[in-house]
Amino acid sequence: MANDGWRSRAACIGADTKIFFDEDKKTMLHSLAKAKDYCNACPVQQECLDFAISENIMVGIYGGFSRKQRLIINRKRKVMNYGTY
């Protein structure tokens, strides 16, 4: 986790972490919308997303993306980088 000083500049500092990790079917969509509002206004959104992908984090919203969305992004990145070695 080298160079993770970006966390101190995250828009979600002090926010209720439940909105990023809500698994309650009744409140999940509302929490997801609130989480994405934080992420979309965040100056370190890309760093957060890159961190979650590089650390293979399987739960929660990071950089405005769910686990499933991060998996898709990671696959696309691998395809785009294939053959550039």
Number of C-alpha atoms within 10 A of each C-alpha: 7 4 7 10 10 13 14 10 12 19 17 17 11 7 11 10 14 14 20 24 17 19 14 10 8 9 11 16 14 12 20 20 14 15 26 19 14 19 23 14 13 17 14 18 22 15 18 22 21 17 16 21 18 11 10 13 15 13 14 20 26 24 23 24 21 20 17 13 12 22 16 12 16 16 12 12 11 11 10 10 10 9 7 5 4
